[in-house]
Amino acid sequence: MRQIIFISYSWANTDLADKIEIAFQPTGLIIKRDVSEIGYKDSIKDYMKQVHSTDFVLFLISDSFLKSSNSMFEVLELLKDSDFKDKILPIIEDNTKIFKPDDRLEYIKYWANQCEELEKKLQSVSTTDAIELYKELKHYKEIRTTIDEFLSIVAEMNCPTFSELAEDNFQRIFNYIGVSDKLLINEILSLREFASDEEQDIEVDQLEAKYPNNAKIYFVKAYYAFKRNQISKSSYFYKKSIELDPSFGATYYNLGFNVEVYDKDFEEAKRLYEKAIELEPTNTRTYSNLAGLYSTVFKNPTEARKLLEAALKINPYDAETNYNLALVLHRDFNDFENARDHYETAIMIKEDFADAIHNYGMILSKHFKLYSKAKDQFLKVLELEPYNKKTLGELANLIEDEYKHYSIAKIYWDRFIKIEPNTAEDHYLYAMFLILHFESTEKELARKHYDNACSMDGSFKSEQAEILLR
C-alpha cells in the first residue's frame, strides 16, 4: 500500500506546497493537501481524524504558519499523538528563524500579546455573551503554553530549509519514510535538472533500460511529453503506466485531462476521472474537472454541484473549487447569496484571482445593486490585467448606466475597442455609445466605428442607426 503524506501549510506558502506536490507526484506517494486555516467548525473533528490516520504529516513551517491560530490548532491536536515525533516531517521556509532561543522567544511573546489583547477586549463582555470568543482565548493560551515545546522539538530535529531539501530532490524525506523504489525515485527527480530535452530523453532511456516495464518511468515519460505539447505520445505513455500499475490515481487524472481537453472524448474522460476519485478520493482537482464535465458537457449542474461540495469538504479553502462552485450556483441555480460567499472565499485565498474578482463584481452589480463595490472589483481586475476585455466592457457599461459619467466610460470603451479591433459587434456598440452621449463632438468617430461594423458584418446595418448618424 502506498504511503500517505498530509501537507500542513499556511495560505501564504501555497506556492511551496504546490511545488512539493508536483515534485512528489511521479513517486506514487499519496499527497493529501492540508488546509491549516480551517476554523472552529463542526467538521474540524472529522478533518483532524484524517490527519491522525495518515502515515506522515509534512509541516511547512513559516512565520505565517506559527502566527496562525488555525495552523497551531492542528499542531496542538497532533502533539497529542504518542508517535508525534516519528510522524512529522518538518520543512522550514527559508526565511523562518526558530533554531536560536531568541528566535523562539519571539513567537512566545507574540502569542502572549495575542492573549493579552483579546483578554482586554473581553473584559467588558460576559462569558455567556461571547462563548466562542472565550473559546478562542482559551485556544490562544494553549498555544502560548505549548509553542515553546513544539518549536524545541522541531529545532532539535536538524530540519533543512525548503531550498535545501529541494536541491536534494527531497531525498532525505524519502530516506526517512522508507519509500519503496527509493533509488529509482531519486533518479527520476534528478531528471528535472537537465536543461535540454535531448539530454533528458537520453537519461530517461537509460533509466528505462535499467528499470524495464516500470510504471513510474512511463508516468514521467508521459509528463515530459505533455510539457512538450506531444499529447498523443503523452496519452500513450499514461496508458502504459496504467497497464503496469492500475492503482496510481494521478495517472488516471492526467490521462483524463488529455482525453477531455485534446481528444474531446468526454465519456472516456468521465470514466477516468471517476477511477481517479475511487483510487485517490482526496484529490480535489479531479472532483473539479469532473464537475466541469457535468456542468458544461453533460448539462447536469446538480451532479456538478454535488462534486464541488464534496471537494470542499476535503479542502474548504481551495480557491479554484470555491470559484467553480460559485460559478455553478450563480449560472445554473440563481443562488446568488451562496455564489457571492464562494467568490469571496476564492478571492480571500487567492488575492490575484482575476476571474473570481470579475464575476464577484458582476454579481454585486447585477443582482445586489452594489454598484460602488462592483466598480472597485472591476478596477482590481484591471490592476492585475489592464487589457481584460470583458472587465473593460462591464466597467464601461456600469459607469455609463449607473454613474452617467460618460467621459470616464469613454476611456474604458476606447481601451475595450483596441483589444480586438476586428469584432463587428464591438464597433457597433461603441458607435451607439458615442452617438447617444457625444453626438455633438464625436459623430465622425461614431460613423467610423459604425462603418467598420457594417463592413465586417452587414447585419449591423440599420435604418435607425443611419438616421442617428446623419
C-alpha positions as CSV (number, residue, x, y, z in Angstrom):
1,M,0.0,0.0,0.0
2,R,1.3,3.4,-1.0
3,Q,2.1,5.8,1.9
4,I,0.0,8.9,2.6
5,I,1.6,12.2,3.4
6,F,-0.5,15.1,4.6
7,I,0.8,18.6,3.9
8,S,0.0,21.2,6.6
9,Y,0.8,24.7,5.5
10,S,-0.3,28.3,5.6
11,W,-2.1,30.0,2.8
12,A,0.9,32.3,2.4
13,N,3.0,29.3,1.4
14,T,0.6,27.7,-1.1
15,D,3.3,28.1,-3.9
16,L,5.7,26.0,-1.9
17,A,3.1,23.4,-1.1
18,D,2.3,23.2,-4.9
19,K,6.0,22.6,-5.7
20,I,6.1,19.8,-3.1
21,E,3.0,18.1,-4.6
22,I,4.3,18.4,-8.1
23,A,7.8,17.1,-7.2
24,F,6.3,14.1,-5.3
25,Q,3.8,13.2,-8.0
26,P,5.9,10.8,-10.0
27,T,6.9,8.8,-6.9
28,G,3.4,7.3,-6.4
29,L,3.2,8.7,-2.8
30,I,-0.3,9.9,-2.0
31,I,-0.3,13.6,-1.1
32,K,-3.1,14.9,0.9
33,R,-3.2,18.7,0.9
34,D,-3.9,20.1,4.3
35,V,-5.6,23.5,4.8
36,S,-4.4,24.8,8.1
37,E,-6.8,27.7,8.3
38,I,-10.0,25.6,8.9
39,G,-11.8,27.5,11.6
40,Y,-13.8,26.3,14.5
41,K,-16.5,24.4,12.7
42,D,-18.3,21.1,13.3
43,S,-16.3,19.4,10.6
44,I,-12.9,20.0,12.2
45,K,-13.1,16.9,14.4
46,D,-13.6,14.7,11.4
47,Y,-11.0,16.6,9.5
48,M,-8.4,16.1,12.2
49,K,-9.2,12.4,12.2
50,Q,-8.0,12.4,8.6
51,V,-4.7,13.9,9.7
52,H,-4.3,11.3,12.5
53,S,-4.9,8.5,10.1
54,T,-2.2,9.4,7.6
55,D,1.2,7.9,7.6
56,F,3.1,11.2,7.9
57,V,2.3,14.9,8.3
58,L,4.6,17.3,6.5
59,F,4.6,20.7,8.4
60,L,5.7,23.6,6.1
61,I,6.8,25.9,9.0
62,S,6.9,29.6,8.3
63,D,6.3,32.8,10.1
64,S,2.7,33.0,9.0
65,F,2.2,29.3,10.0
66,L,3.4,30.0,13.5
67,K,1.3,33.1,13.9
68,S,-1.9,31.4,12.6
69,S,-4.5,30.4,15.2
70,N,-5.8,27.6,13.0
71,S,-2.4,26.3,11.9
72,M,-1.5,26.0,15.6
73,F,-4.8,24.3,16.4
74,E,-3.7,21.5,14.0
75,V,-0.2,21.4,15.7
76,L,-1.8,21.1,19.1
77,E,-4.0,18.2,18.0
78,L,-1.1,16.3,16.6
79,L,1.0,16.9,19.7
80,K,-1.5,14.6,21.4
81,D,-0.4,11.6,19.3
82,S,2.1,9.4,21.1
83,D,4.1,9.0,17.8
84,F,4.1,12.7,17.0
85,K,7.9,12.9,16.7
86,D,8.1,9.9,14.3
87,K,5.1,11.1,12.2
88,I,6.0,14.7,11.5
89,L,8.2,15.8,8.6
90,P,9.1,19.4,9.2
91,I,10.3,21.7,6.4
92,I,11.4,25.2,7.4
93,E,10.5,28.0,5.0
94,D,13.8,29.7,4.0
95,N,13.3,33.0,5.9
96,T,11.9,31.5,9.1
97,K,14.1,31.5,12.2
98,I,13.4,29.1,15.0
99,F,16.7,27.5,15.9
100,K,18.0,30.0,18.4
101,P,16.3,30.6,21.8
102,D,15.8,34.3,20.9
103,D,14.0,33.3,17.7
104,R,11.6,31.0,19.5
105,L,11.1,33.6,22.2
106,E,9.6,36.0,19.6
107,Y,6.8,33.6,18.9
108,I,6.1,33.0,22.6
109,K,5.9,36.8,23.0
110,Y,3.6,37.0,20.0
111,W,1.1,34.6,21.5
112,A,1.4,36.2,24.9
113,N,0.4,39.5,23.3
114,Q,-2.4,37.9,21.4
115,C,-3.8,36.5,24.7
116,E,-3.4,39.9,26.5
117,E,-5.1,41.9,23.7
118,L,-8.1,39.5,23.4
119,E,-8.4,39.2,27.2
120,K,-8.6,43.1,27.5
121,K,-11.3,43.3,24.8
122,L,-13.4,40.6,26.6
123,Q,-13.3,42.3,30.0
124,S,-16.5,44.2,29.3
125,V,-18.3,41.1,27.9
126,S,-19.8,38.3,29.9
127,T,-18.8,34.7,29.2
128,T,-22.3,33.8,28.2
129,D,-22.5,36.6,25.6
130,A,-19.2,35.6,23.9
131,I,-18.8,31.9,24.3
132,E,-16.9,31.4,21.0
133,L,-14.6,34.3,21.7
134,Y,-13.8,32.8,25.2
135,K,-13.0,29.5,23.5
136,E,-10.7,31.4,21.1
137,L,-9.0,33.0,24.1
138,K,-8.5,29.5,25.7
139,H,-7.0,28.3,22.5
140,Y,-4.6,31.3,22.4
141,K,-3.5,30.4,25.9
142,E,-2.9,26.7,24.9
143,I,-0.8,27.9,22.0
144,R,1.2,30.3,24.3
145,T,2.0,27.5,26.7
146,T,2.7,24.8,24.1
147,I,4.5,26.6,21.2
148,D,7.8,26.5,23.0
149,E,7.6,22.7,23.3
150,F,6.7,22.4,19.6
151,L,9.5,24.7,18.4
152,S,12.0,23.0,20.7
153,I,11.1,19.6,19.3
154,V,11.4,20.8,15.7
155,A,14.7,22.7,16.4
156,E,16.2,19.5,17.8
157,M,15.4,17.6,14.6
158,N,18.0,19.1,12.3
159,C,15.4,20.2,9.8
160,P,16.6,21.5,6.5
161,T,15.0,24.5,4.8
162,F,12.7,24.2,1.8
163,S,15.5,25.2,-0.6
164,E,18.0,22.7,0.9
165,L,15.5,19.8,0.5
166,A,14.5,20.8,-3.0
167,E,18.2,20.8,-4.0
168,D,18.5,17.3,-2.8
169,N,15.3,16.3,-4.6
170,F,13.7,15.7,-1.2
171,Q,15.9,12.5,-0.9
172,R,16.2,13.0,2.9
173,I,12.5,12.7,3.3
174,F,12.3,9.6,1.2
175,N,15.2,8.1,3.2
176,Y,13.3,8.8,6.4
177,I,9.9,7.4,5.4
178,G,11.4,4.4,3.7
179,V,9.6,4.9,0.4
180,S,9.8,2.0,-2.0
181,D,11.8,2.3,-5.2
182,K,13.9,4.9,-3.3
183,L,16.8,4.8,-5.8
184,L,14.6,4.9,-8.8
185,I,12.6,7.9,-7.4
186,N,15.8,9.8,-6.7
187,E,16.9,9.2,-10.3
188,I,13.5,10.3,-11.6
189,L,13.6,13.5,-9.7
190,S,17.1,14.3,-10.8
191,L,15.9,14.4,-14.4
192,R,14.4,17.9,-13.6
193,E,18.0,19.3,-13.5
194,F,18.6,18.8,-17.3
195,A,18.3,21.9,-19.4
196,S,17.7,20.3,-22.8
197,D,15.0,17.9,-23.9
198,E,17.6,15.8,-25.7
199,E,19.7,15.3,-22.5
200,Q,16.6,14.5,-20.6
201,D,15.4,11.9,-23.2
202,I,18.8,10.1,-23.1
203,E,18.6,9.9,-19.3
204,V,15.0,8.6,-19.4
205,D,16.0,5.9,-21.9
206,Q,18.9,4.9,-19.7
207,L,16.5,4.6,-16.7
208,E,14.1,2.6,-18.7
209,A,16.8,0.2,-19.7
210,K,17.8,-0.1,-16.0
211,Y,14.2,-0.5,-14.8
212,P,12.3,-2.1,-17.6
213,N,8.5,-2.1,-17.6
214,N,8.2,0.3,-14.7
215,A,5.0,2.3,-14.3
216,K,6.8,5.3,-12.7
217,I,9.1,5.7,-15.7
218,Y,6.2,5.7,-18.1
219,F,4.4,8.2,-15.9
220,V,7.5,10.5,-16.2
221,K,7.7,10.0,-19.9
222,A,4.1,11.0,-20.3
223,Y,4.6,14.0,-18.1
224,Y,7.5,15.3,-20.2
225,A,5.7,14.6,-23.4
226,F,2.8,16.7,-22.2
227,K,5.1,19.5,-21.3
228,R,6.4,19.5,-24.8
229,N,2.8,19.5,-26.2
230,Q,3.2,15.9,-27.5
231,I,-0.3,15.0,-26.4
232,S,-0.8,11.7,-28.3
233,K,2.6,10.4,-27.0
234,S,1.7,11.6,-23.5
235,S,-1.6,9.7,-23.5
236,Y,0.1,6.6,-24.9
237,F,2.7,6.6,-22.0
238,Y,0.0,7.2,-19.4
239,K,-1.9,4.2,-20.7
240,K,1.3,2.1,-20.5
241,S,1.8,3.3,-16.9
242,I,-1.8,2.2,-16.0
243,E,-1.2,-1.2,-17.5
244,L,1.8,-1.7,-15.3
245,D,0.3,-0.1,-12.1
246,P,-3.6,0.2,-12.2
247,S,-3.6,1.6,-8.7
248,F,-2.0,5.0,-9.3
249,G,-4.8,7.6,-9.3
250,A,-2.7,10.5,-10.6
251,T,-2.2,8.7,-13.9
252,Y,-5.9,8.4,-14.5
253,Y,-6.4,12.1,-13.6
254,N,-3.6,13.2,-16.1
255,L,-4.9,10.9,-18.8
256,G,-8.4,12.1,-18.2
257,F,-7.3,15.7,-18.7
258,N,-5.6,14.8,-22.1
259,V,-8.7,12.9,-23.2
260,E,-11.1,15.7,-22.2
261,V,-9.2,18.7,-23.4
262,Y,-7.4,17.4,-26.5
263,D,-9.4,14.3,-27.7
264,K,-12.8,15.7,-26.7
265,D,-13.8,12.1,-25.7
266,F,-15.9,13.3,-22.7
267,E,-17.4,9.9,-21.8
268,E,-13.9,8.4,-21.5
269,A,-12.6,11.4,-19.6
270,K,-15.6,11.0,-17.2
271,R,-14.7,7.3,-16.6
272,L,-11.0,8.2,-16.0
273,Y,-11.8,10.9,-13.5
274,E,-14.2,8.6,-11.7
275,K,-11.5,6.0,-11.4
276,A,-9.0,8.6,-10.2
277,I,-11.5,9.6,-7.4
278,E,-12.0,6.0,-6.5
279,L,-8.2,5.5,-6.0
280,E,-7.4,8.9,-4.5
281,P,-10.6,10.3,-3.1
282,T,-8.8,13.3,-1.5
283,N,-7.5,14.9,-4.8
284,T,-9.9,17.8,-5.2
285,R,-8.6,18.7,-8.7
286,T,-10.3,15.5,-10.0
287,Y,-13.6,16.5,-8.5
288,S,-13.4,19.9,-10.1
289,N,-12.6,18.6,-13.5
290,L,-15.4,16.0,-13.4
291,A,-17.8,18.7,-12.1
292,G,-16.8,20.8,-15.1
293,L,-17.8,18.0,-17.5
294,Y,-21.1,17.5,-15.8
295,S,-21.8,21.3,-15.9
296,T,-20.7,22.1,-19.4
297,V,-20.9,18.9,-21.4
298,F,-23.5,16.7,-19.8
299,K,-25.7,19.6,-18.7
300,N,-26.2,18.2,-15.2
301,P,-25.4,21.1,-12.8
302,T,-26.9,19.2,-9.9
303,E,-24.2,16.5,-10.1
304,A,-21.6,19.2,-10.7
305,R,-22.7,20.9,-7.5
306,K,-22.5,17.7,-5.5
307,L,-18.9,17.0,-6.7
308,L,-17.7,20.5,-5.9
309,E,-19.4,20.4,-2.5
310,A,-17.7,17.1,-1.9
311,A,-14.3,18.6,-2.9
312,L,-14.8,21.5,-0.4
313,K,-15.5,19.0,2.4
314,I,-12.0,17.7,1.7
315,N,-10.4,21.1,1.3
316,P,-12.7,24.1,2.1
317,Y,-10.1,26.6,1.2
318,D,-9.2,25.7,-2.3
319,A,-9.6,28.8,-4.5
320,E,-10.4,27.1,-7.8
321,T,-13.1,24.8,-6.2
322,N,-14.8,27.7,-4.5
323,Y,-14.7,29.7,-7.7
324,N,-16.2,26.7,-9.7
325,L,-18.9,26.2,-7.2
326,A,-19.7,29.9,-7.2
327,L,-20.0,29.7,-11.0
328,V,-22.4,26.8,-10.9
329,L,-24.5,28.4,-8.2
330,H,-24.5,31.7,-10.0
331,R,-25.2,30.4,-13.5
332,D,-27.3,27.3,-13.0
333,F,-29.2,27.8,-9.8
334,N,-29.6,31.6,-9.4
335,D,-28.3,31.1,-5.9
336,F,-26.7,34.5,-5.7
337,E,-26.2,34.6,-1.9
338,N,-24.2,31.4,-1.8
339,A,-22.4,32.2,-5.0
340,R,-21.3,35.5,-3.5
341,D,-19.9,33.8,-0.4
342,H,-17.8,31.4,-2.5
343,Y,-16.5,34.1,-4.8
344,E,-15.4,36.0,-1.7
345,T,-13.7,32.9,-0.3
346,A,-11.9,32.3,-3.6
347,I,-10.6,35.9,-3.6
348,M,-9.6,35.7,0.1
349,I,-7.4,32.7,-0.6
350,K,-6.1,33.9,-3.9
351,E,-6.0,37.7,-4.0
352,D,-5.0,37.9,-7.6
353,F,-7.7,35.6,-8.9
354,A,-8.9,37.9,-11.8
355,D,-11.8,35.7,-13.0
356,A,-13.2,35.4,-9.5
357,I,-12.9,39.1,-8.9
358,H,-14.6,39.9,-12.2
359,N,-17.5,37.5,-11.5
360,Y,-17.8,38.9,-8.0
361,G,-18.1,42.3,-9.5
362,M,-20.8,41.1,-11.9
363,I,-22.9,39.5,-9.2
364,L,-22.6,42.6,-6.9
365,S,-23.7,44.9,-9.8
366,K,-26.4,42.9,-11.4
367,H,-28.0,41.0,-8.5
368,F,-27.2,43.1,-5.4
369,K,-27.1,46.6,-7.0
370,L,-23.9,47.3,-5.1
371,Y,-22.5,49.5,-7.8
372,S,-19.7,51.2,-5.9
373,K,-18.4,47.9,-4.6
374,A,-18.8,46.3,-8.0
375,K,-16.8,49.1,-9.6
376,D,-14.0,48.6,-7.1
377,Q,-13.8,44.9,-8.1
378,F,-13.6,45.7,-11.8
379,L,-10.8,48.2,-11.1
380,K,-8.9,45.5,-9.1
381,V,-9.1,43.2,-12.1
382,L,-7.7,45.9,-14.4
383,E,-4.8,46.5,-11.9
384,L,-4.0,42.8,-12.5
385,E,-4.9,42.6,-16.2
386,P,-5.1,46.1,-17.8
387,Y,-6.3,44.6,-21.1
388,N,-9.0,42.3,-19.7
389,K,-11.7,42.9,-22.4
390,K,-14.7,41.5,-20.5
391,T,-13.9,43.6,-17.4
392,L,-13.3,46.8,-19.5
393,G,-16.7,46.3,-21.1
394,E,-18.5,45.7,-17.9
395,L,-16.9,48.7,-16.2
396,A,-17.7,50.9,-19.2
397,N,-21.3,49.8,-19.1
398,L,-21.5,50.3,-15.3
399,I,-20.1,53.8,-15.4
400,E,-22.4,54.7,-18.3
401,D,-25.6,53.3,-16.9
402,E,-25.3,53.8,-13.2
403,Y,-23.0,56.8,-12.8
404,K,-23.7,58.7,-16.0
405,H,-20.0,59.6,-16.2
406,Y,-19.8,59.3,-20.0
407,S,-16.4,60.8,-20.4
408,I,-14.9,58.2,-18.0
409,A,-16.9,55.4,-19.6
410,K,-15.4,56.5,-23.0
411,I,-11.9,56.0,-21.7
412,Y,-12.7,52.3,-20.9
413,W,-14.6,52.0,-24.2
414,D,-11.5,53.2,-26.1
415,R,-9.3,50.6,-24.4
416,F,-12.0,47.9,-25.0
417,I,-12.2,48.5,-28.7
418,K,-8.5,48.3,-29.3
419,I,-8.1,44.8,-27.8
420,E,-9.9,43.0,-30.7
421,P,-10.3,45.6,-33.4
422,N,-11.8,43.1,-35.9
423,T,-15.0,42.4,-33.9
424,A,-18.1,43.9,-35.7
425,E,-20.3,43.9,-32.6
426,D,-17.7,45.8,-30.6
427,H,-17.5,48.6,-33.2
428,Y,-21.3,48.8,-33.4
429,L,-21.8,49.0,-29.6
430,Y,-19.1,51.7,-29.4
431,A,-20.7,53.7,-32.2
432,M,-24.1,53.6,-30.5
433,F,-22.4,54.7,-27.2
434,L,-20.8,57.7,-29.0
435,I,-23.9,58.8,-30.8
436,L,-26.0,58.6,-27.7
437,H,-23.7,60.6,-25.4
438,F,-21.3,62.5,-27.7
439,E,-23.4,63.4,-30.7
440,S,-22.2,66.9,-31.0
441,T,-18.5,66.1,-30.7
442,E,-17.8,62.5,-31.8
443,K,-20.3,61.9,-34.6
444,E,-17.5,61.4,-37.1
445,L,-15.8,58.8,-34.8
446,A,-19.2,57.1,-34.3
447,R,-19.7,56.9,-38.1
448,K,-16.2,55.4,-38.5
449,H,-17.0,52.6,-36.0
450,Y,-20.4,52.0,-37.4
451,D,-19.0,51.7,-40.9
452,N,-16.4,49.3,-39.6
453,A,-19.1,47.1,-38.0
454,C,-21.2,47.1,-41.2
455,S,-18.1,46.2,-43.4
456,M,-17.4,43.3,-41.2
457,D,-21.0,42.1,-40.8
458,G,-23.8,43.6,-42.9
459,S,-26.4,42.6,-40.4
460,F,-25.5,45.5,-38.3
461,K,-26.6,48.0,-41.0
462,S,-29.9,49.5,-39.9
463,E,-32.1,52.4,-41.0
464,Q,-32.4,53.7,-37.4
465,A,-28.6,53.8,-37.0
466,E,-28.3,55.6,-40.3
467,I,-30.8,58.3,-39.2
468,L,-28.9,58.8,-35.9
469,L,-25.6,59.2,-37.8
470,R,-26.7,61.7,-40.4
